[in-house]
């Protein structure tokens, strides 16, 4: 099975995803909206307000064919147009009730229509410049879907304070786990000079409410170690300024051993005074270039990255040392909890990688400073198609936490296969940990409301690159969109989020909306069927993680991950097995421990199961495996059919690109089906009850 290599495109030859504004052909709506959009009044004549006004102007010009006037005003009596201003301005105060003002948070906004016999005003109000830009894009979206202005009234605040994209971009221009071309930030060990694409990317992110970007790979090596020095900070400050216009802070991934590599010290011991002093000076320098710098992302003591363990120190020691240097400037340390011993002997039945993060960090609860945030992968393993929620969520009540979701599809088809992740993410966010009794949902943990955290939120591993459509697969744009929308408000329906993306990207043709919505909402289930159902996981080629390899665990010399033999498959992670279930609160420990109560979509994650075991459907485990892989491959045909029905309704270039990806998905799904089913047949000697061809 071959990869698709995405080539970059010239900077002016790429789509703008859901920000490709299409002309509104509804003349009746145009007549109604023109009085409200012919003028744009800004009450704060600064760089950020003018940028928001220009975004709105450009959108209106493209959507309605009207070029509004932008005016700066402090005039109290005007009648027609869109008014953009901050809370506290005397003009704004004229239009707002006390309760309305109290509801607007630091990054939130209000959109309110004032329509009388003498006035046609759209009011866009926020406390901050970032709230203004978020509100601007929301207003543009409402106009694009032809919202009824007479009832348009929106007050929105993001639920979570940190909504951050993690880039795994390398200085040579490559992207680790990147499936959409090269980096838009780096090339040939330099920071790219052109900011055109960076600015458009900032626009895309602001339109979905993102407020932070980590610009480089968490595995910080080579030239990237030097990004925190004056050699690169001038160029990074220009990128930071571009992001700043759109309410986004810049973060940098760092190598924990930087005092050795850059500073020439003999140690990176976090308790060494010279190490602390070196980081103090480094942070001071960074803020001199980037005054609103967000902070550091750190991957330490994992997969050969250096960390405090080398010096006999804890993760808290390492994170707190860095946090103290950032505290005077308002910066944070985001410390990844993806820590495990990759050289463990997996043949030992008590060895369990799933337990590692909890064992490393649970004992440290309460020891981290207030400006340290643990960034925790949604599950205990590594972004598999299906795995349980990490027990660290709800297991650490005194430590700020972010949930890490992988937008780039490392184990879910690498943006060759259509695999919409919103349905999976929604399940994760709705998981009730029971850590404080019923209602202790993941979404209430990561938005800070359950434990009253100041720093918490969402981290998404980026899926963009220099490809013409940003994401390799045009429909993979929906994953980036959905991440931002769920980070802003995890209570929203995924169906509504996906539908909104379709409307803004492809228009409101009923058949287009209906078919693409079906494709998105069913794609993860289909992918899971023909790859690794029942929480089995992995089974991909080591290294690049694409294509079926039944025993292809990364560190296979230490034993296969799923421990399949001729009689059974799966790992016993119950309290009588590896003991992993003991990391959960009692409610879930009892459920996961019991093979009859354990959710079947996680059966092989928690239990070692004979192939002859009968599932709730009455099927044996082995027959389910055969059926699932055949069904999944067949259902790719439905995806192809749904898309083919849209021929002539979709831009031809987009249609052809997606058609090509779906064709590849079908070929690769058949390969998955045949390789995995053949593996199980050879392993067990049990034939398919339905007599379908399985290669001997």
QUIPEGI-V10085 format. One line per field, one symbol per residue. psi: psi as a letter, one per 30 degrees, with the letter a starting at -180 (. if undefined). A space follows every 10 residues. Layout:
psi->???
//
This chain:
psi->kllkjklllk fgillhbfgj kkkkgjeeee eefeffffkj kkfjileeee eeeeeeeeee eeefgkjlkk kklgkfjlek akkkllkfke eefffkleee effjaegalk kkkjjaffkj kkkjklflee eeeeeeeeee eeeeghkjff gjjkjkkkek ekjkkjkhkl ffflkkhkgh alkfelkhhl kkekgeeeee eeeeeefggk gkkjflkfjj lbfffgfglf efeeeeeeee eeeefggkkk lkklkfgefe eefglflgjf gkeeeeeeee eeeeeeffei fgkeakkkjk hkhgklafee gglleeeeee eeeeffeffg llkjjkgikl jfgljffjff kjeffeeeee fefgkffklf gkkkjkkelf cihlekllkk ffjffjfgkk kkkjkjekie ghfhgekjjk feeeeeeeff kjfgfhakgi leffeffffe ghkejlbkkk kkglaglege gdkeffffee eeeeeeeejf fkkeeeeeee eeefefagke eeeeeeeeee ffeeeeeeeg dilggelbgl kldfhklkjf hhkehffgll efhkafelll kjglffcfge ffflleefee effjfffkkf fgefefkkkk ffkklfffkl eeeeeeeeee eeeefeeeee eeeefgkffk keeeeeeeee eeeeeeeeee eeeeeeeeee eeefgklkfg gljkk.
//
